[in-house]
Amino acid sequence: MMDKLSLKIAGEITLSKNPGASLKKWREIFGVTQTELAKHLGVTSSTISDYEANRRKSPGTHIIRRFVKNLIEIDKEKGGWTIKKLREKGDQEEPYEIVDFTTPISSKKFIEEVLDGDILTNEDKLEESKLYGCTFVDSIKAILELPCDEFINIYGSTTERALIFTHVSMGRSPLVAVRVTELKPSLLVLHNAQEVDGLALKISQVEKVPLAKTILPIEEIKNKIKEKDY
């Protein structure tokens, strides 16, 4: 089983538009040479080079898991200093919280049974839309603290999830953030938005991403997810 740090690294590589560059970035962060990594993986250095230069087919989840596992094992052999620094950084309060479901559910069922929410746009896409998790995003903290190149991290290991934005007023900023990024979620949810901005509704329709709102307390939403064993 992969720990939180391993999942974060694997998720970023998997969702990256340039997986080779992400592989190289993390290898260099851990201070591991291509030769060291190749030896642990039982492949040639040229194979690592090909993956990093995107000369090979994009690596599958199995290869990425092995890549991350071996980076961490190599670091432990050297004293585990990189792991320690990354985990200390990770212990700082993040502007988002990722929750993965045990079994997928439809977006419509999630809105009705978990959020007790209202559907605002693209209702016709809800039945076909599957959710494998959700992410609670503090919209204010995300805007102030989350660098643009780290925004993809809120998706965890898949975009087939609901992004639940908290601390919103009318919902414009979260929708604009989604509009300007290439990755799109299966569902957008505005928490405690009394009145939704017209531009937010328009962006949702243009991007063909269903939008909903709920006033249910966040802790109650989390409790429902646990109770229903999603």
LUMROVEX-906180 format. One record per atom (N, C-alpha, C): residue number from 1; chain; atom name; x, y, z. Coordinates in steps of 0.02 Angstrom, whole numbers. Layout:
N
    n  chain  atom      c1      c2      c3
  NUM      A    CA       X       Y       Z
...
This chain:
230
    n  chain  atom      c1      c2      c3
    1      A     N      43     -60       0
    1      A    CA       0       0       0
    1      A     C      44      63       0
    2      A     N      27     111     -42
    2      A    CA      67     172     -47
    2      A     C      45     222       6
    3      A     N      94     256      37
    3      A    CA      77     306      88
    3      A     C      58     371      54
    4      A     N      42     422      95
    4      A    CA      16     485      69
    4      A     C      67     519      22
    5      A     N     131     518      40
    5      A    CA     182     550      -1
    5      A     C     188     514     -68
    6      A     N     190     447     -65
    6      A    CA     196     408    -127
    6      A     C     137     420    -173
    7      A     N      77     422    -145
    7      A    CA      17     434    -184
    7      A     C      18     503    -217
    8      A     N      43     553    -180
    8      A    CA      47     621    -207
    8      A     C      93     623    -267
    9      A     N     152     592    -261
    9      A    CA     200     592    -316
    9      A     C     172     554    -376
   10      A     N     145     494    -363
   10      A    CA     117     453    -417
   10      A     C      59     488    -452
   11      A     N      16     520    -412
   11      A    CA     -41     556    -441
   11      A     C     -20     613    -485
   12      A     N      32     650    -464
   12      A    CA      55     707    -504
   12      A     C      83     683    -571
   13      A     N     122     628    -569
   13      A    CA     151     602    -631
   13      A     C      96     577    -678
   14      A     N      48     540    -649
   14      A    CA      -6     511    -689
   14      A     C     -47     564    -724
   15      A     N     -61     619    -690
   15      A    CA    -104     671    -718
   15      A     C     -66     724    -758
   16      A     N       0     720    -757
   16      A    CA      40     772    -791
   16      A     C      30     770    -866
   17      A     N      30     829    -898
   17      A    CA      28     833    -971
   17      A     C      95     811   -1001
   18      A     N     148     813    -959
   18      A    CA     215     792    -981
   18      A     C     243     744    -929
   19      A     N     221     680    -931
   19      A    CA     243     632    -879
   19      A     C     318     623    -876
   20      A     N     351     627    -933
   20      A    CA     424     620    -934
   20      A     C     458     673    -892
   21      A     N     435     736    -900
   21      A    CA     464     791    -862
   21      A     C     450     782    -787
   22      A     N     391     755    -770
   22      A    CA     375     744    -699
   22      A     C     418     689    -670
   23      A     N     430     636    -709
   23      A    CA     474     582    -686
   23      A     C     544     610    -671
   24      A     N     568     651    -718
   24      A    CA     635     680    -709
   24      A     C     637     727    -649
   25      A     N     585     767    -642
   25      A    CA     583     814    -586
   25      A     C     590     778    -519
   26      A     N     549     725    -510
   26      A    CA     551     690    -446
   26      A     C     615     651    -436
   27      A     N     644     624    -489
   27      A    CA     708     590    -483
   27      A     C     761     639    -459
   28      A     N     760     700    -487
   28      A    CA     810     751    -468
   28      A     C     797     778    -398
   29      A     N     734     783    -378
   29      A    CA     718     805    -310
   29      A     C     748     756    -259
   30      A     N     745     692    -275
   30      A    CA     772     641    -230
   30      A     C     848     633    -239
   31      A     N     877     669    -287
   31      A    CA     949     665    -297
   31      A     C     973     597    -321
   32      A     N     933     564    -362
   32      A    CA     949     497    -387
   32      A     C     969     502    -461
   33      A     N    1024     469    -479
   33      A    CA    1045     470    -549
   33      A     C    1005     419    -589
   34      A     N    1006     428    -655
   34      A    CA     972     380    -698
   34      A     C    1001     310    -689
   35      A     N    1067     306    -679
   35      A    CA    1101     242    -670
   35      A     C    1078     208    -606
   36      A     N    1073     246    -551
   36      A    CA    1050     218    -487
   36      A     C     979     191    -493
   37      A     N     936     231    -523
   37      A    CA     866     212    -529
   37      A     C     858     151    -574
   38      A     N     896     150    -629
   38      A    CA     892      94    -676
   38      A     C     913      29    -642
   39      A     N     965      32    -600
   39      A    CA     990     -27    -565
   39      A     C     937     -55    -519
   40      A     N     902     -12    -483
   40      A    CA     850     -34    -436
   40      A     C     789     -62    -473
   41      A     N     775     -33    -531
   41      A    CA     716     -56    -569
   41      A     C     731    -116    -613
   42      A     N     796    -132    -621
   42      A    CA     815    -188    -664
   42      A     C     807    -173    -737
   43      A     N     819    -109    -757
   43      A    CA     817     -89    -827
   43      A     C     881     -53    -844
   44      A     N     888     -31    -907
   44      A    CA     948       6    -927
   44      A     C     938      81    -915
   45      A     N     993     116    -911
   45      A    CA     990     189    -903
   45      A     C     956     222    -962
   46      A     N     965     193   -1021
   46      A    CA     933     222   -1081
   46      A     C     857     216   -1077
   47      A     N     832     165   -1042
   47      A    CA     760     158   -1034
   47      A     C     733     215    -992
   48      A     N     768     232    -938
   48      A    CA     748     289    -896
   48      A     C     751     353    -937
   49      A     N     804     361    -975
   49      A    CA     813     421   -1017
   49      A     C     756     427   -1068
   50      A     N     737     371   -1097
   50      A    CA     682     371   -1146
   50      A     C     616     392   -1115
   51      A     N     602     366   -1055
   51      A    CA     540     385   -1020
   51      A     C     540     460   -1005
   52      A     N     596     485    -980
   52      A    CA     599     556    -961
   52      A     C     595     602   -1021
   53      A     N     616     579   -1078
   53      A    CA     614     620   -1139
   53      A     C     550     607   -1179
   54      A     N     505     566   -1151
   54      A    CA     442     549   -1185
   54      A     C     454     514   -1252
   55      A     N     510     478   -1257
   55      A    CA     523     440   -1318
   55      A     C     489     372   -1316
   56      A     N     467     352   -1257
   56      A    CA     429     290   -1249
   56      A     C     356     307   -1234
   57      A     N     313     257   -1244
   57      A    CA     243     266   -1228
   57      A     C     236     287   -1155
   58      A     N     189     332   -1141
   58      A    CA     179     357   -1073
   58      A     C     175     299   -1023
   59      A     N     214     301    -969
   59      A    CA     215     245    -921
   59      A     C     147     233    -889
   60      A     N     130     170    -880
   60      A    CA      67     152    -847
   60      A     C      73     157    -772
   61      A     N      18     146    -738
   61      A    CA      17     153    -665
   61      A     C      65     104    -631
   62      A     N      73      44    -659
   62      A    CA     118      -5    -629
   62      A     C     190      20    -629
   63      A     N     211      47    -686
   63      A    CA     279      73    -692
   63      A     C     289     132    -646
   64      A     N     239     176    -642
   64      A    CA     245     235    -599
   64      A     C     249     215    -526
   65      A     N     211     165    -506
   65      A    CA     214     141    -437
   65      A     C     284     115    -420
   66      A     N     312      76    -467
   66      A    CA     380      50    -456
   66      A     C     431     106    -453
   67      A     N     422     156    -496
   67      A    CA     467     214    -498
   67      A     C     467     249    -430
   68      A     N     407     263    -404
   68      A    CA     402     299    -340
   68      A     C     429     256    -283
   69      A     N     410     192    -282
   69      A    CA     432     146    -229
   69      A     C     509     144    -225
   70      A     N     540     139    -284
   70      A    CA     613     134    -284
   70      A     C     648     200    -268
   71      A     N     619     256    -287
   71      A    CA     647     321    -266
   71      A     C     650     325    -190
   72      A     N     595     304    -158
   72      A    CA     591     307     -85
   72      A     C     639     257     -53
   73      A     N     645     198     -82
   73      A    CA     691     148     -55
   73      A     C     764     172     -60
   74      A     N     781     203    -116
   74      A    CA     849     229    -125
   74      A     C     863     283     -73
   75      A     N     814     327     -63
   75      A    CA     823     381     -15
   75      A     C     831     353      56
   76      A     N     793     302      73
   76      A    CA     800     271     140
   76      A     C     869     242     149
   77      A     N     898     213      96
   77      A    CA     965     185     100
   77      A     C    1017     240     113
   78      A     N    1000     302      93
   78      A    CA    1046     358     103
   78      A     C    1031     398     166
   79      A     N     983     374     206
   79      A    CA     967     408     269
   79      A     C     897     437     271
   80      A     N     863     439     214
   80      A    CA     793     462     213
   80      A     C     783     536     222
   81      A     N     834     577     205
   81      A    CA     828     649     217
   81      A     C     777     682     171
   82      A     N     774     662     109
   82      A    CA     726     692      62
   82      A     C     655     676      83
   83      A     N     643     613     102
   83      A    CA     576     593     126
   83      A     C     556     635     185
   84      A     N     603     644     232
   84      A    CA     589     683     293
   84      A     C     569     754     276
   85      A     N     606     787     230
   85      A    CA     591     856     212
   85      A     C     523     861     177
   86      A     N     509     814     132
   86      A    CA     446     816      95
   86      A     C     387     803     141
   87      A     N     395     758     189
   87      A    CA     340     743     235
   87      A     C     329     801     284
   88      A     N     383     834     304
   88      A    CA     375     893     347
   88      A     C     337     947     311
   89      A     N     353     956     247
   89      A    CA     317    1005     207
   89      A     C     244     985     199
   90      A     N     232     919     189
   90      A    CA     165     894     180
   90      A     C     122     899     242
   91      A     N     155     900     302
   91      A    CA     118     905     364
   91      A     C      88     974     375
   92      A     N     112    1024     337
   92      A    CA      83    1091     340
   92      A     C      12    1087     313
   93      A     N     -31    1128     340
   93      A    CA    -102    1125     320
   93      A     C    -110    1143     247
   94      A     N    -139    1097     209
   94      A    CA    -150    1108     137
   94      A     C    -217    1144     126
   95      A     N    -223    1180      70
   95      A    CA    -287    1213      55
   95      A     C    -339    1166      27
   96      A     N    -324    1100      27
   96      A    CA    -372    1052       1
   96      A     C    -365     985      38
   97      A     N    -418     945      35
   97      A    CA    -418     879      66
   97      A     C    -447     829      16
   98      A     N    -409     778      -1
   98      A    CA    -430     728     -50
   98      A     C    -462     669     -14
   99      A     N    -521     648     -39
   99      A    CA    -556     590     -13
   99      A     C    -569     543     -71
  100      A     N    -545     481     -66
  100      A    CA    -557     431    -119
  100      A     C    -612     383     -96
  101      A     N    -656     364    -143
  101      A    CA    -711     319    -128
  101      A     C    -691     246    -138
  102      A     N    -721     202    -100
  102      A    CA    -709     130    -108
  102      A     C    -740     105    -172
  103      A     N    -800     129    -187
  103      A    CA    -835     111    -250
  103      A     C    -859     175    -283
  104      A     N    -860     177    -350
  104      A    CA    -883     237    -385
  104      A     C    -958     246    -380
  105      A     N    -982     308    -382
  105      A    CA   -1053     323    -383
  105      A     C   -1066     376    -436
  106      A     N   -1128     382    -457
  106      A    CA   -1145     433    -506
  106      A     C   -1146     502    -473
  107      A     N   -1133     553    -512
  107      A    CA   -1134     621    -485
  107      A     C   -1203     639    -458
  108      A     N   -1255     616    -494
  108      A    CA   -1323     632    -472
  108      A     C   -1338     602    -404
  109      A     N   -1317     540    -394
  109      A    CA   -1328     506    -330
  109      A     C   -1289     542    -274
  110      A     N   -1229     564    -290
  110      A    CA   -1188     599    -241
  110      A     C   -1221     664    -219
  111      A     N   -1247     701    -269
  111      A    CA   -1281     764    -253
  111      A     C   -1343     752    -210
  112      A     N   -1382     702    -228
  112      A    CA   -1445     690    -193
  112      A     C   -1436     657    -125
  113      A     N   -1394     606    -120
  113      A    CA   -1388     567     -59
  113      A     C   -1337     592     -10
  114      A     N   -1284     623     -35
  114      A    CA   -1230     646      10
  114      A     C   -1234     721      23
  115      A     N   -1241     760     -30
  115      A    CA   -1239     833     -23
  115      A     C   -1307     863      -4
  116      A     N   -1360     826     -20
  116      A    CA   -1427     855     -12
  116      A     C   -1428     923     -48
  117      A     N   -1400     923    -108
  117      A    CA   -1388     986    -143
  117      A     C   -1435     999    -201
  118      A     N   -1422    1054    -235
  118      A    CA   -1462    1076    -293
  118      A     C   -1419    1074    -355
  119      A     N   -1446    1047    -409
  119      A    CA   -1412    1045    -473
  119      A     C   -1423    1111    -509
  120      A     N   -1369    1142    -533
  120      A    CA   -1375    1208    -565
  120      A     C   -1367    1205    -641
  121      A     N   -1323    1162    -665
  121      A    CA   -1311    1158    -738
  121      A     C   -1296    1086    -760
  122      A     N   -1304    1074    -824
  122      A    CA   -1284    1011    -856
  122      A     C   -1312     949    -822
  123      A     N   -1376     951    -803
  123      A    CA   -1406     894    -770
  123      A     C   -1405     831    -813
  124      A     N   -1408     841    -879
  124      A    CA   -1409     783    -924
  124      A     C   -1345     742    -923
  125      A     N   -1290     770    -895
  125      A    CA   -1226     735    -894
  125      A     C   -1213     699    -828
  126      A     N   -1259     706    -781
  126      A    CA   -1247     679    -714
  126      A     C   -1250     603    -710
  127      A     N   -1297     572    -745
  127      A    CA   -1305     499    -741
  127      A     C   -1244     463    -769
  128      A     N   -1216     490    -824
  128      A    CA   -1159     457    -855
  128      A     C   -1093     473    -820
  129      A     N   -1095     522    -775
  129      A    CA   -1035     544    -740
  129      A     C   -1023     503    -677
  130      A     N    -965     471    -673
  130      A    CA    -946     430    -615
  130      A     C    -896     467    -571
  131      A     N    -903     460    -506
  131      A    CA    -857     490    -459
  131      A     C    -818     436    -422
  132      A     N    -753     443    -421
  132      A    CA    -710     397    -384
  132      A     C    -682     430    -321
  133      A     N    -706     491    -308
  133      A    CA    -684     527    -249
  133      A     C    -706     599    -252
  134      A     N    -688     637    -200
  134      A    CA    -703     709    -199
  134      A     C    -645     745    -165
  135      A     N    -639     809    -178
  135      A    CA    -588     850    -147
  135      A     C    -620     913    -119
  136      A     N    -609     924     -54
  136      A    CA    -633     985     -22
  136      A     C    -580    1039     -31
  137      A     N    -597    1093     -64
  137      A    CA    -549    1145     -80
  137      A     C    -568    1210     -46
  138      A     N    -524    1235      -3
  138      A    CA    -534    1301      27
  138      A     C    -518    1353     -26
  139      A     N    -568    1383     -57
  139      A    CA    -557    1425    -115
  139      A     C    -512    1485    -101
  140      A     N    -518    1514     -42
  140      A    CA    -476    1572     -24
  140      A     C    -404    1552     -17
  141      A     N    -391    1498      21
  141      A    CA    -322    1475      30
  141      A     C    -292    1452     -35
  142      A     N    -332    1418     -77
  142      A    CA    -306    1393    -141
  142      A     C    -284    1451    -185
  143      A     N    -323    1505    -187
  143      A    CA    -307    1563    -228
  143      A     C    -243    1597    -202
  144      A     N    -237    1603    -135
  144      A    CA    -182    1639    -105
  144      A     C    -118    1598    -100
  145      A     N    -125    1532     -90
  145      A    CA     -66    1491     -72
  145      A     C     -46    1439    -124
  146      A     N     -91    1418    -168
  146      A    CA     -77    1362    -212
  146      A     C     -48    1386    -278
  147      A     N      16    1370    -293
  147      A    CA      46    1390    -357
  147      A     C       8    1359    -415
  148      A     N       7    1393    -472
  148      A    CA     -31    1369    -530
  148      A     C     -10    1299    -551
  149      A     N      57    1285    -549
  149      A    CA      80    1220    -572
  149      A     C      65    1164    -523
  150      A     N      38    1181    -464
  150      A    CA      20    1130    -415
  150      A     C     -56    1120    -410
  151      A     N     -93    1159    -450
  151      A    CA    -166    1154    -447
  151      A     C    -190    1084    -465
  152      A     N    -154    1049    -509
  152      A    CA    -175     981    -529
  152      A     C    -174     933    -470
  153      A     N    -138     949    -418
  153      A    CA    -133     903    -361
  153      A     C    -200     893    -326
  154      A     N    -247     940    -335
  154      A    CA    -312     933    -301
  154      A     C    -352     875    -329
  155      A     N    -331     849    -388
  155      A    CA    -367     793    -418
  155      A     C    -345     725    -390
  156      A     N    -291     724    -351
  156      A    CA    -268     660    -326
  156      A     C    -246     616    -384
  157      A     N    -272     555    -388
  157      A    CA    -252     509    -440
  157      A     C    -299     506    -500
  158      A     N    -355     544    -497
  158      A    CA    -403     543    -553
  158      A     C    -444     607    -555
  159      A     N    -463     628    -615
  159      A    CA    -506     686    -622
  159      A     C    -580     668    -615
  160      A     N    -595     604    -611
  160      A    CA    -664     581    -603
  160      A     C    -685     588    -530
  161      A     N    -689     650    -509
  161      A    CA    -706     666    -440
  161      A     C    -745     731    -437
  162      A     N    -773     745    -379
  162      A    CA    -808     808    -367
  162      A     C    -761     856    -332
  163      A     N    -757     916    -356
  163      A    CA    -719     969    -322
  163      A     C    -770    1010    -283
  164      A     N    -764    1009    -216
  164      A    CA    -811    1046    -173
  164      A     C    -775    1108    -147
  165      A     N    -793    1166    -173
  165      A    CA    -760    1228    -154
  165      A     C    -795    1260     -94
  166      A     N    -757    1270     -40
  166      A    CA    -784    1302      20
  166      A     C    -763    1375      21
  167      A     N    -793    1413      66
  167      A    CA    -779    1485      74
  167      A     C    -786    1523       9
  168      A     N    -842    1510     -25
  168      A    CA    -856    1546     -87
  168      A     C    -912    1596     -73
  169      A     N    -913    1649    -113
  169      A    CA    -966    1697    -107
  169      A     C   -1018    1686    -162
  170      A     N    -995    1694    -225
  170      A    CA   -1040    1683    -282
  170      A     C   -1013    1632    -331
  171      A     N    -954    1605    -317
  171      A    CA    -927    1550    -358
  171      A     C    -889    1568    -420
  172      A     N    -875    1632    -431
  172      A    CA    -841    1650    -493
  172      A     C    -768    1625    -494
  173      A     N    -731    1638    -441
  173      A    CA    -659    1622    -440
  173      A     C    -646    1547    -450
  174      A     N    -681    1502    -416
  174      A    CA    -668    1430    -427
  174      A     C    -681    1410    -500
  175      A     N    -734    1436    -530
  175      A    CA    -750    1418    -599
  175      A     C    -698    1446    -648
  176      A     N    -673    1506    -634
  176      A    CA    -621    1534    -677
  176      A     C    -558    1491    -672
  177      A     N    -541    1468    -612
  177      A    CA    -482    1426    -602
  177      A     C    -487    1362    -642
  178      A     N    -546    1332    -642
  178      A    CA    -558    1271    -680
  178      A     C    -556    1286    -755
  179      A     N    -581    1343    -774
  179      A    CA    -584    1363    -845
  179      A     C    -514    1367    -876
  180      A     N    -466    1394    -838
  180      A    CA    -400    1406    -866
  180      A     C    -352    1347    -860
  181      A     N    -375    1292    -830
  181      A    CA    -333    1232    -826
  181      A     C    -359    1179    -874
  182      A     N    -314    1136    -898
  182      A    CA    -334    1086    -948
  182      A     C    -375    1030    -918
  183      A     N    -359    1010    -857
  183      A    CA    -395     955    -825
  183      A     C    -462     980    -799
  184      A     N    -514     938    -808
  184      A    CA    -581     957    -786
  184      A     C    -609     901    -741
  185      A     N    -643     920    -686
  185      A    CA    -673     869    -642
  185      A     C    -739     844    -671
  186      A     N    -766     791    -640
  186      A    CA    -831     765    -661
  186      A     C    -888     807    -633
  187      A     N    -875     841    -577
  187      A    CA    -927     881    -544
  187      A     C    -896     938    -505
  188      A     N    -928     996    -508
  188      A    CA    -907    1054    -468
  188      A     C    -963    1069    -418
  189      A     N    -943    1083    -356
  189      A    CA    -992    1097    -304
  189      A     C    -972    1161    -267
  190      A     N   -1019    1206    -259
  190      A    CA   -1007    1268    -221
  190      A     C   -1040    1260    -153
  191      A     N   -1001    1269    -101
  191      A    CA   -1026    1260     -33
  191      A     C   -1045    1327      -2
  192      A     N   -1107    1332      21
  192      A    CA   -1133    1392      54
  192      A     C   -1135    1454      10
  193      A     N   -1141    1444     -55
  193      A    CA   -1149    1501    -100
  193      A     C   -1223    1518    -104
  194      A     N   -1243    1574     -74
  194      A    CA   -1313    1592     -72
  194      A     C   -1339    1613    -141
  195      A     N   -1297    1648    -178
  195      A    CA   -1315    1670    -246
  195      A     C   -1257    1656    -292
  196      A     N   -1270    1619    -346
  196      A    CA   -1216    1599    -391
  196      A     C   -1209    1648    -449
  197      A     N   -1147    1668    -461
  197      A    CA   -1131    1717    -512
  197      A     C   -1150    1691    -582
  198      A     N   -1177    1735    -624
  198      A    CA   -1198    1716    -691
  198      A     C   -1140    1691    -733
  199      A     N   -1080    1721    -724
  199      A    CA   -1022    1700    -762
  199      A     C   -1001    1629    -742
  200      A     N   -1007    1614    -678
  200      A    CA    -991    1546    -654
  200      A     C   -1036    1495    -688
  201      A     N   -1100    1511    -693
  201      A    CA   -1147    1466    -726
  201      A     C   -1129    1457    -800
  202      A     N   -1110    1512    -832
  202      A    CA   -1093    1511    -903
  202      A     C   -1030    1468    -915
  203      A     N    -980    1477    -872
  203      A    CA    -918    1438    -879
  203      A     C    -933    1364    -872
  204      A     N    -974    1347    -824
  204      A    CA    -993    1277    -813
  204      A     C   -1025    1247    -876
  205      A     N   -1068    1286    -907
  205      A    CA   -1102    1262    -968
  205      A     C   -1053    1256   -1027
  206      A     N   -1009    1304   -1033
  206      A    CA    -959    1303   -1088
  206      A     C    -912    1243   -1080
  207      A     N    -890    1231   -1017
  207      A    CA    -844    1176   -1004
  207      A     C    -879    1108   -1000
  208      A     N    -946    1110   -1000
  208      A    CA    -986    1048    -996
  208      A     C    -972    1008    -933
  209      A     N    -960    1045    -879
  209      A    CA    -949    1013    -813
  209      A     C   -1009    1029    -769
  210      A     N   -1046     980    -744
  210      A    CA   -1103     993    -701
  210      A     C   -1084    1034    -640
  211      A     N   -1128    1080    -622
  211      A    CA   -1118    1123    -564
  211      A     C   -1176    1114    -515
  212      A     N   -1160    1109    -451
  212      A    CA   -1211    1102    -400
  212      A     C   -1192    1145    -340
  213      A     N   -1239    1153    -294
  213      A    CA   -1223    1190    -233
  213      A     C   -1255    1154    -174
  214      A     N   -1226    1164    -115
  214      A    CA   -1252    1134     -54
  214      A     C   -1238    1179       5
  215      A     N   -1281    1174      56
  215      A    CA   -1270    1212     118
  215      A     C   -1258    1164     176
  216      A     N   -1254    1100     161
  216      A    CA   -1242    1050     213
  216      A     C   -1173    1060     244
  217      A     N   -1165    1060     310
  217      A    CA   -1100    1068     341
  217      A     C   -1049    1017     316
  218      A     N    -987    1038     308
  218      A    CA    -935     995     281
  218      A     C    -927     931     321
  219      A     N    -928     936     387
  219      A    CA    -920     877     429
  219      A     C    -977     827     418
  220      A     N   -1036     853     406
  220      A    CA   -1093     810     393
  220      A     C   -1084     774     325
  221      A     N   -1057     809     277
  221      A    CA   -1044     778     212
  221      A     C    -993     721     220
  222      A     N    -940     734     258
  222      A    CA    -888     683     269
  222      A     C    -917     623     307
  223      A     N    -960     636     355
  223      A    CA    -991     582     394
  223      A     C   -1036     539     349
  224      A     N   -1072     571     303
  224      A    CA   -1116     533     257
  224      A     C   -1075     488     212
  225      A     N   -1017     513     189
  225      A    CA    -974     473     146
  225      A     C    -951     411     184
  226      A     N    -933     419     249
  226      A    CA    -911     362     289
  226      A     C    -968     314     303
  227      A     N   -1026     341     320
  227      A    CA   -1084     300     336
  227      A     C   -1106     257     277
  228      A     N   -1104     286     217
  228      A    CA   -1127     250     158
  228      A     C   -1071     207     127
  229      A     N   -1012     212     158
  229      A    CA    -954     171     137
  229      A     C    -939     178      63
  230      A     N    -939     240      39
  230      A    CA    -921     252     -31
  230      A     C    -845     244     -39
